[in-house]
Amino acid sequence: MRWAAFSCLLVPVVLVVYGTSFGGAAVATFGLFVVTAACLVLLRHSERTAARVRAEERLPSAHRRRHSRGAPAARRGCRTSDSASPHD
């Protein structure tokens, strides 16, 4: 971001030194500021979105937790009609 600010200040000076009018340099400066601001907004938005995605990847969803928890049905004591009791 520092280089963008530096460029926004340096470009008009160079334009004036090389013969561009002050009005032309002012328009160029305004355009550079607008483009720099838009890039900054898009960069911040991208960083927030990436951070949100990383945070969601770390936390398992409720659906995954529900199915990955515990043992299979036979080990939890659930019986089906074809399973025999260990005490039979």
Number of C-alpha atoms within 10 A of each C-alpha: 10 7 8 16 13 10 16 20 14 12 16 23 16 12 17 15 10 9 10 14 13 13 11 14 18 17 13 16 20 14 13 19 17 13 14 17 15 11 14 14 12 12 12 11 12 12 12 12 12 12 12 11 11 11 11 11 10 8 9 11 10 8 8 9 11 10 9 9 8 10 10 10 10 10 9 9 9 9 12 9 5 6 9 9 7 5 4 4
